[in-house]
């Protein structure tokens, strides 16, 4: 059943060739909400073009970590560097420029309900990046075609399945040709029948050379696609490693318990 996630999809293999790359480095990153500390001085480097998946239990700090990278959240301590440039204190035009380099795919799609699939993509291209309407339209249509939704350009989000909405969201995140793309549990709001079509697009994107950081609960995806797996719990990175080492020879006792808990049900399901 796990392998079927990639084979039953309605989405074709997309062509995301020649996308840009950037290096991401977190040094001693701390995030605190009042008295609650969510990240405890986390350090992590993601090399240009690397695909890193972040695993961990709910509430471990995974989503907070990636939201800090494009400044959807503000740092409480430490620093984040994009290509060796600190981003923690950026404001105004400098912050907007940073965000234009970073695509973000949310768990809940975050599409504008009153706009068509194409308009959801062209909105920022026209009003933030200054593209002409015809140019933005052409770019949006090309991206919709790449994610297998060329025939859904005029559809409203309410007329699309969850998987289709998330593919539109991925196309929107790619519209400005970012060098980094962040995914915050992109399949957790989907039903099992539509997860595969989103993972197929992400799988194609992972071979494009763009820098990808993916928070996910999809173990099979992490093992097949990632260059490196990061395990975080309680606001600390407890283990990192190549997928084969991480899934077959986990070193930290907490990682071992986590994998046993999440993989045993999947193994049982795959034998049904």
MITORKE-402827 format. One line per field, with one value per residue (C-alpha): residue number from 1; residue in three letters; x negated, y negated, z. Coordinates in Angstrom, 3 decimals, padded with zeros to 6 digits, always signed. Example, Ala and Ser with C-alpha at 12.3 -4.5 7.8 and 13.67 -1.06 7.14 Angstrom:
2
num	[1; 2]
residuo	[ALA; SER]
px	[-012.300; -013.670]
py	[+004.500; +001.060]
pz	[+007.800; +007.140]
//
This chain:
272
num	[1; 2; 3; 4; 5; 6; 7; 8; 9; 10; 11; 12; 13; 14; 15; 16; 17; 18; 19; 20; 21; 22; 23; 24; 25; 26; 27; 28; 29; 30; 31; 32; 33; 34; 35; 36; 37; 38; 39; 40; 41; 42; 43; 44; 45; 46; 47; 48; 49; 50; 51; 52; 53; 54; 55; 56; 57; 58; 59; 60; 61; 62; 63; 64; 65; 66; 67; 68; 69; 70; 71; 72; 73; 74; 75; 76; 77; 78; 79; 80; 81; 82; 83; 84; 85; 86; 87; 88; 89; 90; 91; 92; 93; 94; 95; 96; 97; 98; 99; 100; 101; 102; 103; 104; 105; 106; 107; 108; 109; 110; 111; 112; 113; 114; 115; 116; 117; 118; 119; 120; 121; 122; 123; 124; 125; 126; 127; 128; 129; 130; 131; 132; 133; 134; 135; 136; 137; 138; 139; 140; 141; 142; 143; 144; 145; 146; 147; 148; 149; 150; 151; 152; 153; 154; 155; 156; 157; 158; 159; 160; 161; 162; 163; 164; 165; 166; 167; 168; 169; 170; 171; 172; 173; 174; 175; 176; 177; 178; 179; 180; 181; 182; 183; 184; 185; 186; 187; 188; 189; 190; 191; 192; 193; 194; 195; 196; 197; 198; 199; 200; 201; 202; 203; 204; 205; 206; 207; 208; 209; 210; 211; 212; 213; 214; 215; 216; 217; 218; 219; 220; 221; 222; 223; 224; 225; 226; 227; 228; 229; 230; 231; 232; 233; 234; 235; 236; 237; 238; 239; 240; 241; 242; 243; 244; 245; 246; 247; 248; 249; 250; 251; 252; 253; 254; 255; 256; 257; 258; 259; 260; 261; 262; 263; 264; 265; 266; 267; 268; 269; 270; 271; 272]
residuo	[UNK; UNK; UNK; UNK; UNK; UNK; UNK; UNK; UNK; UNK; UNK; UNK; UNK; UNK; UNK; UNK; UNK; UNK; UNK; UNK; UNK; UNK; UNK; UNK; UNK; UNK; UNK; UNK; UNK; UNK; UNK; UNK; UNK; UNK; UNK; UNK; UNK; UNK; UNK; UNK; UNK; UNK; UNK; UNK; UNK; UNK; UNK; UNK; UNK; UNK; UNK; UNK; UNK; UNK; UNK; UNK; UNK; UNK; UNK; UNK; UNK; UNK; UNK; UNK; UNK; UNK; UNK; UNK; UNK; UNK; UNK; UNK; UNK; UNK; UNK; UNK; UNK; UNK; UNK; UNK; UNK; UNK; UNK; UNK; UNK; UNK; UNK; UNK; UNK; UNK; UNK; UNK; UNK; UNK; UNK; UNK; UNK; UNK; UNK; UNK; UNK; UNK; UNK; UNK; UNK; UNK; UNK; UNK; UNK; UNK; UNK; UNK; UNK; UNK; UNK; UNK; UNK; UNK; UNK; UNK; UNK; UNK; UNK; UNK; UNK; UNK; UNK; UNK; UNK; UNK; UNK; UNK; UNK; UNK; UNK; UNK; UNK; UNK; UNK; UNK; UNK; UNK; UNK; UNK; UNK; UNK; UNK; UNK; UNK; UNK; UNK; UNK; UNK; UNK; UNK; UNK; UNK; UNK; UNK; UNK; UNK; UNK; UNK; UNK; UNK; UNK; UNK; UNK; UNK; UNK; UNK; UNK; UNK; UNK; UNK; UNK; UNK; UNK; UNK; UNK; UNK; UNK; UNK; UNK; UNK; UNK; UNK; UNK; UNK; UNK; UNK; UNK; UNK; UNK; UNK; UNK; UNK; UNK; UNK; UNK; UNK; UNK; UNK; UNK; UNK; UNK; UNK; UNK; UNK; UNK; UNK; UNK; UNK; UNK; UNK; UNK; UNK; UNK; UNK; UNK; UNK; UNK; UNK; UNK; UNK; UNK; UNK; UNK; UNK; UNK; UNK; UNK; UNK; UNK; UNK; UNK; UNK; UNK; UNK; UNK; UNK; UNK; UNK; UNK; UNK; UNK; UNK; UNK; UNK; UNK; UNK; UNK; UNK; UNK; UNK; UNK; UNK; UNK; UNK; UNK; UNK; UNK; UNK; UNK; UNK; UNK; UNK; UNK; UNK; UNK; UNK; UNK]
px	[+000.000; -002.857; -004.249; -000.773; -001.060; -003.146; -001.458; +002.251; +001.866; +003.705; +000.904; -001.720; -005.420; -005.994; -008.995; -010.587; -013.972; -016.424; -015.056; -017.413; -019.203; -020.153; -021.881; -019.991; -021.727; -020.204; -022.596; -021.399; -017.804; -015.484; -011.731; -009.747; -006.109; -005.957; -007.288; -006.981; -010.145; -009.424; -012.956; -016.037; -018.977; -018.576; -021.392; -020.997; -022.515; -020.719; -022.974; -021.935; -019.677; -019.399; -016.069; -015.659; -012.645; -011.864; -010.151; -008.917; -005.829; -003.146; -004.211; -007.923; -008.709; -008.877; -006.448; -007.795; -011.286; -010.365; -008.058; -011.077; -013.045; -010.841; -009.971; -006.344; -007.516; -010.116; -013.249; -013.625; -017.329; -020.030; -020.137; -019.143; -021.283; -020.308; -023.457; -025.436; -023.221; -021.428; -017.658; -016.478; -016.123; -014.981; -012.063; -010.113; -011.475; -014.335; -011.910; -009.710; -012.770; -013.671; -010.178; -010.290; -013.169; -011.247; -008.083; -005.842; -003.194; -000.786; +001.013; +004.449; +003.776; +004.580; +006.093; +008.364; +011.851; +013.216; +010.375; +009.899; +006.916; +005.160; +005.971; +004.591; +001.271; +001.303; +002.316; -001.150; -002.859; -000.945; -000.625; -003.831; -006.300; -005.041; -004.443; -002.193; +001.192; +000.501; -002.904; -001.464; +001.348; -001.146; -003.289; -000.282; +001.005; -002.400; -002.616; +000.911; -000.014; -003.124; -001.118; +001.499; +004.253; +004.239; +007.958; +008.778; +007.492; +010.957; +012.120; +012.689; +011.117; +014.553; +014.727; +011.423; +010.529; +008.117; +005.290; +006.024; +006.109; +002.733; +001.290; +002.536; +000.842; -002.426; -002.127; -001.526; -004.594; -006.696; -005.334; -008.120; -010.846; -012.008; -015.359; -013.938; -010.563; -009.204; -006.417; -004.492; -002.857; -001.389; +000.589; +001.945; +005.245; +005.846; +007.805; +005.840; +007.129; +005.552; +002.274; +000.542; +001.144; -000.489; -003.430; -003.967; -004.360; -006.708; -008.706; -009.182; -010.104; -012.731; -014.686; -014.766; -017.684; -015.652; -016.403; -013.515; -012.697; -009.675; -007.890; -005.987; -004.496; -004.876; -007.584; -007.745; -008.185; -010.929; -012.788; -012.523; -013.028; -015.096; -018.833; -018.752; -016.238; -016.102; -014.315; -013.167; -011.427; -010.856; -012.427; -015.751; -017.227; -018.000; -019.231; -020.058; -021.140; -020.784; -017.370; -018.725; -020.700; -017.916; -015.204; -017.265; -019.851; -018.441; -020.858; -018.896; -016.516; -013.759; -014.137; -013.937; -010.701; -009.191; -009.951; -008.681; -005.424; -004.801; -006.258; -004.720; -001.139; -002.326; -003.998; -000.842; +001.254; -001.055; -000.464; +003.314]
py	[+000.000; -002.388; -002.102; -002.801; -006.357; -007.066; -004.849; -005.627; -009.390; -011.327; -013.880; -013.390; -013.708; -017.449; -019.088; -021.512; -021.735; -024.580; -025.867; -027.887; -026.878; -028.530; -027.549; -027.747; -027.811; -027.998; -028.880; -028.473; -029.311; -029.871; -030.426; -031.249; -032.214; -033.819; -031.227; -028.392; -027.586; -025.809; -025.637; -025.291; -026.678; -024.624; -024.533; -023.052; -023.592; -022.734; -022.829; -024.253; -021.807; -019.481; -017.860; -017.654; -016.123; -017.022; -014.361; -014.339; -014.064; -016.738; -019.786; -019.103; -022.431; -021.240; -023.746; -026.601; -025.895; -026.327; -029.305; -031.084; -030.634; -032.972; -035.070; -034.065; -033.884; -036.123; -034.789; -034.844; -034.085; -032.879; -033.668; -032.292; -032.790; -032.465; -032.207; -033.542; -036.629; -037.059; -037.400; -037.669; -041.455; -042.100; -044.478; -046.155; -045.765; -043.546; -041.118; -041.076; -040.330; -037.438; -035.988; -036.207; -033.727; -031.305; -029.438; -028.147; -025.423; -025.384; -022.459; -024.007; -025.219; -028.907; -029.565; -032.569; -031.084; -033.767; -033.430; -030.774; -028.453; -030.657; -033.860; -032.416; -032.099; -035.373; -037.594; -037.914; -037.885; -040.970; -042.917; -041.980; -041.105; -043.568; -041.104; -042.175; -040.461; -038.460; -037.369; -036.342; -034.464; -032.556; -031.667; -030.457; -028.322; -026.710; -025.851; -024.447; -022.245; -021.037; -019.980; -018.266; -020.878; -022.704; -022.001; -023.440; -026.982; -028.554; -026.403; -027.897; -026.116; -024.815; -022.990; -021.196; -018.192; -018.646; -017.161; -019.487; -022.493; -021.563; -021.199; -024.717; -025.864; -024.260; -025.975; -029.287; -028.772; -028.174; -031.131; -033.556; -030.938; -030.649; -029.191; -027.507; -025.879; -024.994; -022.457; -022.403; -018.949; -019.367; -016.104; -016.075; -017.737; -015.333; -012.120; -008.963; -008.964; -012.348; -012.164; -010.346; -013.060; -015.694; -013.453; -012.751; -016.461; -016.869; -013.860; -015.504; -018.786; -017.065; -016.177; -019.782; -020.994; -023.455; -023.506; -021.784; -021.526; -019.340; -018.854; -015.616; -012.498; -010.575; -008.071; -006.444; -009.820; -010.820; -007.580; -007.618; -011.302; -012.969; -013.482; -013.796; -013.227; -015.402; -014.213; -016.850; -016.442; -018.802; -021.677; -019.893; -018.154; -014.699; -012.978; -013.608; -011.164; -009.717; -008.065; -004.522; -004.995; -006.887; -004.320; -001.152; -002.160; -005.032; -005.974; -008.055; -006.098; -008.661; -008.229; -004.471; -004.723; -007.181; -005.025; -001.888; -003.638; -005.082; -002.320; +000.751; -000.230; -001.019; +002.377; +004.083; +002.045; +002.926; +006.632; +006.321]
pz	[+000.000; +000.746; -002.765; -004.115; -002.866; -005.918; -008.464; -008.183; -008.550; -011.224; -011.361; -014.087; -013.405; -013.546; -015.174; -012.720; -014.405; -013.862; -010.588; -008.392; -005.221; -001.943; +001.300; +004.597; +007.967; +011.446; +014.259; +017.838; +016.914; +019.859; +019.722; +022.807; +023.383; +026.804; +029.231; +026.721; +024.802; +021.501; +020.055; +022.261; +020.324; +017.157; +014.605; +011.123; +007.681; +004.444; +001.413; -001.985; -003.782; -000.787; +000.124; +003.901; +005.616; +009.227; +011.302; +014.863; +017.044; +017.136; +019.131; +018.698; +017.004; +013.374; +011.863; +013.976; +012.655; +009.005; +009.685; +011.138; +007.926; +005.887; +008.921; +009.349; +012.953; +014.595; +016.262; +020.031; +019.793; +017.445; +013.737; +010.358; +007.258; +003.615; +001.520; +004.523; +004.885; +008.241; +007.920; +011.521; +011.562; +007.993; +007.571; +004.786; +001.268; +002.432; +004.044; +000.947; -001.172; +001.128; +000.867; -002.908; -002.761; -000.549; -001.511; +001.280; +001.036; +003.969; +005.551; +004.906; +001.304; +002.114; -001.307; -001.819; -002.004; -004.369; -006.906; -009.559; -009.555; -012.104; -010.226; -007.002; -008.810; -010.755; -007.822; -006.291; -009.679; -010.742; -007.493; -005.681; -008.428; -011.021; -013.839; -016.696; -016.713; -019.877; -018.596; -015.213; -016.965; -019.107; -016.101; -014.094; -016.941; -017.425; -013.727; -013.658; -016.586; -014.782; -011.714; -013.868; -013.561; -016.900; -017.293; -013.834; -014.390; -014.085; -011.176; -007.732; -004.744; -003.717; -007.058; -006.474; -004.352; -001.466; -003.496; -006.407; -004.098; -002.664; -006.169; -006.949; -003.739; -004.867; -008.259; -006.469; -004.285; -007.403; -009.379; -008.444; -009.183; -005.545; -004.614; -001.511; -000.958; +002.474; +003.019; +006.298; +006.487; +002.976; +003.012; +006.572; +005.587; +002.678; +002.481; +001.570; -002.028; -002.825; -000.894; -003.744; -006.348; -004.119; -003.240; -006.942; -007.674; -004.714; -005.891; -009.299; -007.652; -005.520; -008.666; -009.904; -007.798; -005.732; -001.989; -000.182; +003.520; +004.188; +007.502; +007.025; +008.590; +005.323; +006.214; +002.791; +001.102; +003.545; +002.985; -000.810; -001.612; +001.111; +000.980; +004.754; +007.546; +010.672; +013.819; +016.276; +019.617; +022.521; +020.610; +020.032; +017.005; +018.367; +015.214; +011.575; +008.939; +005.493; +005.072; +004.910; +008.139; +009.870; +009.182; +009.614; +012.255; +014.365; +017.131; +019.640; +021.921; +021.333; +017.560; +017.961; +019.966; +017.491; +014.468; +016.156; +016.978; +013.504; +011.316; +012.921; +011.950; +008.409; +008.097; +009.263; +006.810; +003.907; +004.482; +004.231]
//
